[in-house]
Amino acid sequence: MLEQYDDVISVKELCEILRIGRNRAYELLQTNQIKGFQMGRPWKIPKSAVEEFLI
């Protein structure tokens, strides 16, 4: 399912994968339901964190 994505994804890609809106994606990141980190302003999300969330 996630093979087409790099090891670190963006918020836009997270929205595509989970079929959610940007607000929901930021909510998941800010509440640590999905582990991510910020480099400057943009969020970076390890693909493994998304896989863990889906399990």
All heavy atoms as TSV, in Angstrom:
chain	resi	resn	atom	element	x	y	z
A	1	MET	N	N	0.815	-1.193	0.000
A	1	MET	CA	C	0.000	0.000	0.000
A	1	MET	C	C	0.863	1.264	0.000
A	1	MET	O	O	0.581	2.209	-0.707
A	1	MET	CB	C	-0.922	-0.012	1.211
A	1	MET	CG	C	-1.750	1.237	1.376
A	1	MET	SD	S	-2.785	1.094	2.839
A	1	MET	CE	C	-3.188	2.794	3.068
A	2	LEU	N	N	1.904	1.283	0.791
A	2	LEU	CA	C	2.732	2.478	0.920
A	2	LEU	C	C	4.038	2.383	0.143
A	2	LEU	O	O	4.903	3.239	0.299
A	2	LEU	CB	C	3.038	2.742	2.404
A	2	LEU	CG	C	1.838	2.928	3.323
A	2	LEU	CD1	C	2.293	3.098	4.767
A	2	LEU	CD2	C	1.000	4.104	2.903
A	3	GLU	N	N	4.177	1.377	-0.697
A	3	GLU	CA	C	5.436	1.156	-1.405
A	3	GLU	C	C	5.826	2.327	-2.298
A	3	GLU	O	O	7.007	2.591	-2.500
A	3	GLU	CB	C	5.373	-0.118	-2.254
A	3	GLU	CG	C	5.186	-1.387	-1.474
A	3	GLU	CD	C	3.724	-1.666	-1.165
A	3	GLU	OE1	O	2.814	-1.149	-1.851
A	3	GLU	OE2	O	3.479	-2.401	-0.196
A	4	GLN	N	N	4.861	3.036	-2.820
A	4	GLN	CA	C	5.143	4.122	-3.763
A	4	GLN	C	C	5.673	5.380	-3.081
A	4	GLN	O	O	6.137	6.289	-3.753
A	4	GLN	CB	C	3.892	4.469	-4.564
A	4	GLN	CG	C	2.792	5.110	-3.724
A	4	GLN	CD	C	1.495	5.235	-4.476
A	4	GLN	OE1	O	1.145	4.389	-5.275
A	4	GLN	NE2	N	0.758	6.296	-4.222
A	5	TYR	N	N	5.622	5.434	-1.759
A	5	TYR	CA	C	6.052	6.619	-1.025
A	5	TYR	C	C	7.473	6.454	-0.484
A	5	TYR	O	O	7.910	5.346	-0.207
A	5	TYR	CB	C	5.089	6.904	0.142
A	5	TYR	CG	C	3.692	7.239	-0.324
A	5	TYR	CD1	C	2.693	6.271	-0.349
A	5	TYR	CD2	C	3.370	8.517	-0.764
A	5	TYR	CE1	C	1.411	6.570	-0.785
A	5	TYR	CE2	C	2.090	8.829	-1.200
A	5	TYR	CZ	C	1.115	7.847	-1.208
A	5	TYR	OH	O	-0.141	8.148	-1.652
A	6	ASP	N	N	8.172	7.582	-0.322
A	6	ASP	CA	C	9.508	7.589	0.273
A	6	ASP	C	C	9.421	7.226	1.750
A	6	ASP	O	O	8.323	7.147	2.317
A	6	ASP	CB	C	10.149	8.974	0.129
A	6	ASP	CG	C	10.445	9.322	-1.318
A	6	ASP	OD1	O	10.656	8.394	-2.124
A	6	ASP	OD2	O	10.464	10.528	-1.635
A	7	ASP	N	N	10.568	7.043	2.390
A	7	ASP	CA	C	10.609	6.690	3.812
A	7	ASP	C	C	10.100	7.811	4.712
A	7	ASP	O	O	9.664	7.559	5.823
A	7	ASP	CB	C	12.026	6.303	4.228
A	7	ASP	CG	C	12.448	4.969	3.632
A	7	ASP	OD1	O	11.552	4.154	3.304
A	7	ASP	OD2	O	13.657	4.737	3.496
A	8	VAL	N	N	10.192	9.050	4.238
A	8	VAL	CA	C	9.676	10.205	4.974
A	8	VAL	C	C	8.695	10.918	4.054
A	8	VAL	O	O	9.015	11.234	2.911
A	8	VAL	CB	C	10.818	11.165	5.385
A	8	VAL	CG1	C	10.267	12.380	6.099
A	8	VAL	CG2	C	11.829	10.443	6.267
A	9	ILE	N	N	7.482	11.154	4.565
A	9	ILE	CA	C	6.437	11.740	3.738
A	9	ILE	C	C	6.024	13.119	4.258
A	9	ILE	O	O	6.339	13.492	5.377
A	9	ILE	CB	C	5.211	10.812	3.647
A	9	ILE	CG1	C	4.576	10.621	5.025
A	9	ILE	CG2	C	5.577	9.475	3.025
A	9	ILE	CD1	C	3.231	9.933	4.996
A	10	SER	N	N	5.271	13.824	3.437
A	10	SER	CA	C	4.773	15.156	3.776
A	10	SER	C	C	3.334	15.054	4.296
A	10	SER	O	O	2.696	13.996	4.225
A	10	SER	CB	C	4.803	16.045	2.540
A	10	SER	OG	O	3.872	15.560	1.586
A	11	VAL	N	N	2.824	16.179	4.780
A	11	VAL	CA	C	1.433	16.232	5.231
A	11	VAL	C	C	0.494	15.951	4.059
A	11	VAL	O	O	-0.497	15.237	4.213
A	11	VAL	CB	C	1.113	17.594	5.891
A	11	VAL	CG1	C	-0.372	17.737	6.160
A	11	VAL	CG2	C	1.901	17.755	7.183
A	12	LYS	N	N	0.819	16.479	2.895
A	12	LYS	CA	C	-0.012	16.243	1.706
A	12	LYS	C	C	-0.110	14.750	1.409
A	12	LYS	O	O	-1.199	14.233	1.129
A	12	LYS	CB	C	0.566	16.991	0.510
A	12	LYS	CG	C	-0.221	16.819	-0.749
A	12	LYS	CD	C	0.393	17.578	-1.901
A	12	LYS	CE	C	-0.396	17.339	-3.167
A	12	LYS	NZ	N	0.194	17.995	-4.325
A	13	GLU	N	N	1.023	14.055	1.475
A	13	GLU	CA	C	1.022	12.612	1.217
A	13	GLU	C	C	0.276	11.871	2.319
A	13	GLU	O	O	-0.423	10.883	2.044
A	13	GLU	CB	C	2.453	12.106	1.091
A	13	GLU	CG	C	3.140	12.624	-0.153
A	13	GLU	CD	C	4.633	12.367	-0.182
A	13	GLU	OE1	O	5.283	12.477	0.890
A	13	GLU	OE2	O	5.156	12.067	-1.267
A	14	LEU	N	N	0.409	12.325	3.567
A	14	LEU	CA	C	-0.338	11.713	4.671
A	14	LEU	C	C	-1.837	11.810	4.406
A	14	LEU	O	O	-2.572	10.843	4.611
A	14	LEU	CB	C	0.021	12.397	5.995
A	14	LEU	CG	C	-0.715	11.910	7.234
A	14	LEU	CD1	C	-0.385	10.452	7.528
A	14	LEU	CD2	C	-0.383	12.785	8.432
A	15	CYS	N	N	-2.285	12.959	3.938
A	15	CYS	CA	C	-3.697	13.141	3.605
A	15	CYS	C	C	-4.132	12.173	2.512
A	15	CYS	O	O	-5.233	11.612	2.585
A	15	CYS	CB	C	-3.950	14.581	3.165
A	15	CYS	SG	S	-3.760	15.792	4.471
A	16	GLU	N	N	-3.297	11.979	1.509
A	16	GLU	CA	C	-3.616	11.039	0.423
A	16	GLU	C	C	-3.727	9.614	0.943
A	16	GLU	O	O	-4.656	8.882	0.589
A	16	GLU	CB	C	-2.530	11.083	-0.650
A	16	GLU	CG	C	-2.469	12.351	-1.445
A	16	GLU	CD	C	-1.254	12.397	-2.371
A	16	GLU	OE1	O	-0.516	11.395	-2.472
A	16	GLU	OE2	O	-1.048	13.455	-2.982
A	17	ILE	N	N	-2.771	9.224	1.769
A	17	ILE	CA	C	-2.733	7.850	2.277
A	17	ILE	C	C	-3.959	7.552	3.140
A	17	ILE	O	O	-4.611	6.516	2.992
A	17	ILE	CB	C	-1.443	7.605	3.081
A	17	ILE	CG1	C	-0.228	7.654	2.154
A	17	ILE	CG2	C	-1.514	6.279	3.836
A	17	ILE	CD1	C	1.105	7.748	2.878
A	18	LEU	N	N	-4.263	8.457	4.063
A	18	LEU	CA	C	-5.355	8.222	5.013
A	18	LEU	C	C	-6.706	8.719	4.517
A	18	LEU	O	O	-7.722	8.490	5.168
A	18	LEU	CB	C	-5.026	8.898	6.352
A	18	LEU	CG	C	-3.789	8.400	7.075
A	18	LEU	CD1	C	-3.605	9.157	8.383
A	18	LEU	CD2	C	-3.849	6.904	7.329
A	19	ARG	N	N	-6.682	9.438	3.378
A	19	ARG	CA	C	-7.912	10.022	2.819
A	19	ARG	C	C	-8.602	10.917	3.846
A	19	ARG	O	O	-9.795	10.756	4.152
A	19	ARG	CB	C	-8.845	8.946	2.309
A	19	ARG	CG	C	-8.253	8.175	1.162
A	19	ARG	CD	C	-9.243	7.208	0.563
A	19	ARG	NE	N	-8.663	6.554	-0.584
A	19	ARG	CZ	C	-8.480	5.258	-0.680
A	19	ARG	NH1	N	-8.824	4.464	0.308
A	19	ARG	NH2	N	-7.941	4.748	-1.760
A	20	ILE	N	N	-7.805	11.850	4.387
A	20	ILE	CA	C	-8.297	12.810	5.366
A	20	ILE	C	C	-7.926	14.213	4.898
A	20	ILE	O	O	-7.114	14.388	3.994
A	20	ILE	CB	C	-7.700	12.558	6.774
A	20	ILE	CG1	C	-6.177	12.625	6.741
A	20	ILE	CG2	C	-8.193	11.223	7.332
A	20	ILE	CD1	C	-5.503	12.515	8.100
A	21	GLY	N	N	-8.499	15.213	5.554
A	21	GLY	CA	C	-8.184	16.599	5.247
A	21	GLY	C	C	-6.940	17.068	5.988
A	21	GLY	O	O	-6.445	16.395	6.902
A	22	ARG	N	N	-6.455	18.238	5.605
A	22	ARG	CA	C	-5.243	18.794	6.208
A	22	ARG	C	C	-5.431	19.067	7.701
A	22	ARG	O	O	-4.535	18.803	8.499
A	22	ARG	CB	C	-4.833	20.073	5.491
A	22	ARG	CG	C	-4.329	19.825	4.086
A	22	ARG	CD	C	-3.939	21.104	3.372
A	22	ARG	NE	N	-2.783	21.745	3.955
A	22	ARG	CZ	C	-1.518	21.442	3.659
A	22	ARG	NH1	N	-1.267	20.504	2.783
A	22	ARG	NH2	N	-0.527	22.079	4.225
A	23	ASN	N	N	-6.598	19.587	8.082
A	23	ASN	CA	C	-6.833	19.888	9.499
A	23	ASN	C	C	-6.740	18.628	10.346
A	23	ASN	O	O	-6.144	18.636	11.425
A	23	ASN	CB	C	-8.185	20.562	9.704
A	23	ASN	CG	C	-8.225	21.976	9.185
A	23	ASN	OD1	O	-7.182	22.610	9.009
A	23	ASN	ND2	N	-9.414	22.480	8.937
A	24	ARG	N	N	-7.327	17.550	9.887
A	24	ARG	CA	C	-7.277	16.273	10.619
A	24	ARG	C	C	-5.852	15.749	10.683
A	24	ARG	O	O	-5.416	15.237	11.714
A	24	ARG	CB	C	-8.202	15.249	9.963
A	24	ARG	CG	C	-8.197	13.900	10.625
A	24	ARG	CD	C	-8.798	13.936	12.018
A	24	ARG	NE	N	-8.847	12.581	12.562
A	24	ARG	CZ	C	-8.544	12.279	13.805
A	24	ARG	NH1	N	-8.205	13.213	14.674
A	24	ARG	NH2	N	-8.594	11.035	14.211
A	25	ALA	N	N	-5.092	15.900	9.598
A	25	ALA	CA	C	-3.702	15.443	9.572
A	25	ALA	C	C	-2.882	16.199	10.611
A	25	ALA	O	O	-2.128	15.592	11.381
A	25	ALA	CB	C	-3.109	15.638	8.183
A	26	TYR	N	N	-3.036	17.529	10.661
A	26	TYR	CA	C	-2.292	18.315	11.649
A	26	TYR	C	C	-2.721	17.965	13.075
A	26	TYR	O	O	-1.903	17.931	13.984
A	26	TYR	CB	C	-2.467	19.812	11.387
A	26	TYR	CG	C	-1.653	20.300	10.224
A	26	TYR	CD1	C	-2.261	20.826	9.092
A	26	TYR	CD2	C	-0.264	20.228	10.234
A	26	TYR	CE1	C	-1.518	21.271	8.014
A	26	TYR	CE2	C	0.487	20.665	9.156
A	26	TYR	CZ	C	-0.142	21.184	8.055
A	26	TYR	OH	O	0.607	21.619	6.996
A	27	GLU	N	N	-3.996	17.664	13.256
A	27	GLU	CA	C	-4.484	17.259	14.574
A	27	GLU	C	C	-3.813	15.950	15.021
A	27	GLU	O	O	-3.383	15.824	16.170
A	27	GLU	CB	C	-6.000	17.087	14.531
A	27	GLU	CG	C	-6.611	16.668	15.851
A	27	GLU	CD	C	-8.116	16.451	15.738
A	27	GLU	OE1	O	-8.779	17.187	14.973
A	27	GLU	OE2	O	-8.622	15.526	16.408
A	28	LEU	N	N	-3.714	14.987	14.111
A	28	LEU	CA	C	-3.069	13.711	14.428
A	28	LEU	C	C	-1.592	13.916	14.790
A	28	LEU	O	O	-1.073	13.265	15.692
A	28	LEU	CB	C	-3.190	12.744	13.250
A	28	LEU	CG	C	-4.586	12.219	12.951
A	28	LEU	CD1	C	-4.588	11.443	11.638
A	28	LEU	CD2	C	-5.102	11.361	14.082
A	29	LEU	N	N	-0.930	14.819	14.087
A	29	LEU	CA	C	0.486	15.089	14.361
A	29	LEU	C	C	0.671	15.830	15.679
A	29	LEU	O	O	1.549	15.497	16.472
A	29	LEU	CB	C	1.092	15.892	13.207
A	29	LEU	CG	C	1.242	15.135	11.893
A	29	LEU	CD1	C	1.507	16.101	10.753
A	29	LEU	CD2	C	2.347	14.100	12.005
A	30	GLN	N	N	-0.153	16.830	15.920
A	30	GLN	CA	C	0.001	17.644	17.125
A	30	GLN	C	C	-0.360	16.896	18.398
A	30	GLN	O	O	0.147	17.214	19.468
A	30	GLN	CB	C	-0.818	18.927	16.992
A	30	GLN	CG	C	-0.230	19.855	15.943
A	30	GLN	CD	C	-1.132	21.012	15.591
A	30	GLN	OE1	O	-2.315	21.035	15.931
A	30	GLN	NE2	N	-0.589	21.983	14.873
A	31	THR	N	N	-1.204	15.880	18.288
A	31	THR	CA	C	-1.573	15.077	19.454
A	31	THR	C	C	-0.745	13.797	19.554
A	31	THR	O	O	-1.047	12.929	20.367
A	31	THR	CB	C	-3.066	14.713	19.407
A	31	THR	OG1	O	-3.337	13.988	18.205
A	31	THR	CG2	C	-3.943	15.958	19.485
A	32	ASN	N	N	0.282	13.681	18.701
A	32	ASN	CA	C	1.189	12.530	18.685
A	32	ASN	C	C	0.505	11.197	18.414
A	32	ASN	O	O	1.040	10.154	18.761
A	32	ASN	CB	C	2.002	12.443	19.976
A	32	ASN	CG	C	3.134	13.432	19.991
A	32	ASN	OD1	O	3.655	13.811	18.939
A	32	ASN	ND2	N	3.525	13.870	21.160
A	33	GLN	N	N	-0.657	11.228	17.802
A	33	GLN	CA	C	-1.270	9.975	17.372
A	33	GLN	C	C	-0.474	9.389	16.212
A	33	GLN	O	O	-0.437	8.176	16.033
A	33	GLN	CB	C	-2.725	10.201	16.983
A	33	GLN	CG	C	-3.587	10.596	18.174
A	33	GLN	CD	C	-5.011	10.831	17.770
A	33	GLN	OE1	O	-5.643	9.951	17.175
A	33	GLN	NE2	N	-5.531	12.005	18.070
A	34	ILE	N	N	0.129	10.280	15.421
A	34	ILE	CA	C	1.103	9.902	14.401
A	34	ILE	C	C	2.370	10.665	14.723
A	34	ILE	O	O	2.341	11.891	14.882
A	34	ILE	CB	C	0.620	10.238	12.982
A	34	ILE	CG1	C	-0.619	9.405	12.638
A	34	ILE	CG2	C	1.731	9.988	11.967
A	34	ILE	CD1	C	-1.199	9.679	11.270
A	35	LYS	N	N	3.464	9.946	14.863
A	35	LYS	CA	C	4.745	10.572	15.208
A	35	LYS	C	C	5.335	11.261	13.980
A	35	LYS	O	O	5.469	10.647	12.935
A	35	LYS	CB	C	5.740	9.532	15.735
A	35	LYS	CG	C	5.227	8.697	16.880
A	35	LYS	CD	C	5.075	9.515	18.131
A	35	LYS	CE	C	4.666	8.588	19.271
A	35	LYS	NZ	N	3.935	9.224	20.298
A	36	GLY	N	N	5.655	12.518	14.134
A	36	GLY	CA	C	6.273	13.282	13.074
A	36	GLY	C	C	7.192	14.328	13.681
A	36	GLY	O	O	7.268	14.464	14.891
A	37	PHE	N	N	7.874	15.058	12.838
A	37	PHE	CA	C	8.754	16.112	13.318
A	37	PHE	C	C	8.754	17.254	12.315
A	37	PHE	O	O	8.367	17.075	11.159
A	37	PHE	CB	C	10.170	15.582	13.560
A	37	PHE	CG	C	10.816	14.987	12.337
A	37	PHE	CD1	C	11.623	15.756	11.514
A	37	PHE	CD2	C	10.611	13.651	12.004
A	37	PHE	CE1	C	12.219	15.204	10.390
A	37	PHE	CE2	C	11.197	13.095	10.884
A	37	PHE	CZ	C	12.008	13.874	10.076
A	38	GLN	N	N	9.140	18.408	12.795
A	38	GLN	CA	C	9.197	19.569	11.925
A	38	GLN	C	C	10.636	19.924	11.629
A	38	GLN	O	O	11.467	19.941	12.528
A	38	GLN	CB	C	8.501	20.769	12.557
A	38	GLN	CG	C	6.995	20.647	12.546
A	38	GLN	CD	C	6.329	21.882	13.075
A	38	GLN	OE1	O	6.364	22.119	14.269
A	38	GLN	NE2	N	5.736	22.652	12.192
A	39	MET	N	N	10.894	20.209	10.364
A	39	MET	CA	C	12.190	20.738	9.943
A	39	MET	C	C	11.894	22.134	9.433
A	39	MET	O	O	11.404	22.294	8.311
A	39	MET	CB	C	12.813	19.872	8.859
A	39	MET	CG	C	13.278	18.533	9.368
A	39	MET	SD	S	14.191	17.600	8.141
A	39	MET	CE	C	15.668	18.575	7.999
A	40	GLY	N	N	12.135	23.122	10.290
A	40	GLY	CA	C	11.669	24.455	9.963
A	40	GLY	C	C	10.165	24.469	10.151
A	40	GLY	O	O	9.656	24.072	11.188
A	41	ARG	N	N	9.458	24.852	9.130
A	41	ARG	CA	C	8.005	24.901	9.222
A	41	ARG	C	C	7.309	23.607	8.798
A	41	ARG	O	O	6.341	23.185	9.430
A	41	ARG	CB	C	7.498	26.073	8.402
A	41	ARG	CG	C	6.037	26.279	8.562
A	41	ARG	CD	C	5.572	27.550	7.944
A	41	ARG	NE	N	4.127	27.635	8.084
A	41	ARG	CZ	C	3.421	28.665	7.769
A	41	ARG	NH1	N	4.005	29.723	7.291
A	41	ARG	NH2	N	2.123	28.650	7.913
A	42	PRO	N	N	7.747	22.970	7.699
A	42	PRO	CA	C	7.006	21.776	7.240
A	42	PRO	C	C	7.211	20.548	8.129
A	42	PRO	O	O	8.278	20.335	8.692
A	42	PRO	CB	C	7.563	21.524	5.836
A	42	PRO	CG	C	8.858	22.231	5.778
A	42	PRO	CD	C	8.819	23.331	6.795
A	43	TRP	N	N	6.156	19.759	8.239
A	43	TRP	CA	C	6.209	18.506	8.967
A	43	TRP	C	C	6.795	17.419	8.081
A	43	TRP	O	O	6.529	17.370	6.878
A	43	TRP	CB	C	4.802	18.066	9.376
A	43	TRP	CG	C	4.267	18.774	10.568
A	43	TRP	CD1	C	3.557	19.931	10.579
A	43	TRP	CD2	C	4.379	18.367	11.929
A	43	TRP	NE1	N	3.223	20.264	11.860
A	43	TRP	CE2	C	3.708	19.315	12.716
A	43	TRP	CE3	C	4.987	17.284	12.566
A	43	TRP	CZ2	C	3.629	19.222	14.095
A	43	TRP	CZ3	C	4.896	17.190	13.937
A	43	TRP	CH2	C	4.228	18.154	14.692
A	44	LYS	N	N	7.538	16.517	8.684
A	44	LYS	CA	C	8.049	15.309	8.042
A	44	LYS	C	C	7.544	14.129	8.866
A	44	LYS	O	O	7.634	14.137	10.090
A	44	LYS	CB	C	9.578	15.295	8.002
A	44	LYS	CG	C	10.175	16.487	7.285
A	44	LYS	CD	C	9.811	16.475	5.822
A	44	LYS	CE	C	10.449	17.655	5.108
A	44	LYS	NZ	N	10.005	17.784	3.750
A	45	ILE	N	N	7.019	13.134	8.179
A	45	ILE	CA	C	6.422	11.988	8.865
A	45	ILE	C	C	7.088	10.716	8.365
A	45	ILE	O	O	7.037	10.424	7.162
A	45	ILE	CB	C	4.898	11.923	8.591
A	45	ILE	CG1	C	4.227	13.230	9.001
A	45	ILE	CG2	C	4.266	10.751	9.320
A	45	ILE	CD1	C	3.653	14.003	7.879
A	46	PRO	N	N	7.706	9.949	9.274
A	46	PRO	CA	C	8.267	8.664	8.841
A	46	PRO	C	C	7.152	7.727	8.371
A	46	PRO	O	O	6.090	7.643	9.005
A	46	PRO	CB	C	8.934	8.115	10.104
A	46	PRO	CG	C	9.093	9.286	11.006
A	46	PRO	CD	C	7.987	10.233	10.665
A	47	LYS	N	N	7.387	7.061	7.272
A	47	LYS	CA	C	6.392	6.124	6.751
A	47	LYS	C	C	6.077	5.047	7.776
A	47	LYS	O	O	4.927	4.610	7.900
A	47	LYS	CB	C	6.894	5.506	5.442
A	47	LYS	CG	C	5.887	4.622	4.770
A	47	LYS	CD	C	6.245	4.268	3.353
A	47	LYS	CE	C	7.519	3.491	3.243
A	47	LYS	NZ	N	7.759	2.990	1.873
A	48	SER	N	N	7.066	4.674	8.563
A	48	SER	CA	C	6.845	3.651	9.604
A	48	SER	C	C	5.828	4.125	10.652
A	48	SER	O	O	5.078	3.313	11.198
A	48	SER	CB	C	8.164	3.280	10.267
A	48	SER	OG	O	8.756	4.412	10.875
A	49	ALA	N	N	5.783	5.441	10.919
A	49	ALA	CA	C	4.804	5.974	11.878
A	49	ALA	C	C	3.393	5.846	11.333
A	49	ALA	O	O	2.456	5.584	12.094
A	49	ALA	CB	C	5.141	7.428	12.201
A	50	VAL	N	N	3.233	6.011	10.044
A	50	VAL	CA	C	1.915	5.858	9.421
A	50	VAL	C	C	1.500	4.387	9.462
A	50	VAL	O	O	0.374	4.062	9.795
A	50	VAL	CB	C	1.924	6.384	7.966
A	50	VAL	CG1	C	0.563	6.179	7.318
A	50	VAL	CG2	C	2.332	7.850	7.931
A	51	GLU	N	N	2.429	3.502	9.152
A	51	GLU	CA	C	2.136	2.069	9.207
A	51	GLU	C	C	1.745	1.661	10.625
A	51	GLU	O	O	0.787	0.898	10.798
A	51	GLU	CB	C	3.344	1.268	8.745
A	51	GLU	CG	C	3.625	1.426	7.267
A	51	GLU	CD	C	4.959	0.857	6.838
A	51	GLU	OE1	O	5.870	0.710	7.686
A	51	GLU	OE2	O	5.110	0.570	5.637
A	52	GLU	N	N	2.434	2.183	11.627
A	52	GLU	CA	C	2.115	1.879	13.024
A	52	GLU	C	C	0.720	2.407	13.380
A	52	GLU	O	O	-0.043	1.738	14.081
A	52	GLU	CB	C	3.161	2.527	13.932
A	52	GLU	CG	C	2.997	2.206	15.386
A	52	GLU	CD	C	4.095	2.838	16.219
A	52	GLU	OE1	O	5.281	2.698	15.850
A	52	GLU	OE2	O	3.757	3.480	17.235
A	53	PHE	N	N	0.376	3.578	12.903
A	53	PHE	CA	C	-0.951	4.163	13.158
A	53	PHE	C	C	-2.045	3.292	12.564
A	53	PHE	O	O	-3.104	3.137	13.149
A	53	PHE	CB	C	-1.011	5.575	12.588
A	53	PHE	CG	C	-2.361	6.218	12.698
A	53	PHE	CD1	C	-2.792	6.733	13.905
A	53	PHE	CD2	C	-3.202	6.309	11.602
A	53	PHE	CE1	C	-4.048	7.338	14.021
A	53	PHE	CE2	C	-4.450	6.910	11.695
A	53	PHE	CZ	C	-4.876	7.426	12.915
A	54	LEU	N	N	-1.790	2.724	11.397
A	54	LEU	CA	C	-2.799	1.933	10.705
A	54	LEU	C	C	-3.020	0.556	11.324
A	54	LEU	O	O	-4.053	-0.063	11.088
A	54	LEU	CB	C	-2.415	1.769	9.222
A	54	LEU	CG	C	-2.493	3.052	8.395
A	54	LEU	CD1	C	-1.922	2.824	7.003
A	54	LEU	CD2	C	-3.910	3.565	8.319
A	55	ILE	N	N	-2.076	0.097	12.108
A	55	ILE	CA	C	-2.196	-1.249	12.701
A	55	ILE	C	C	-3.097	-1.238	13.916
A	55	ILE	O	O	-3.266	-0.388	14.632
A	55	ILE	CB	C	-0.814	-1.813	13.068
A	55	ILE	CG1	C	-0.066	-2.065	11.793
A	55	ILE	CG2	C	-0.926	-3.069	13.900
A	55	ILE	CD1	C	1.355	-2.547	11.992
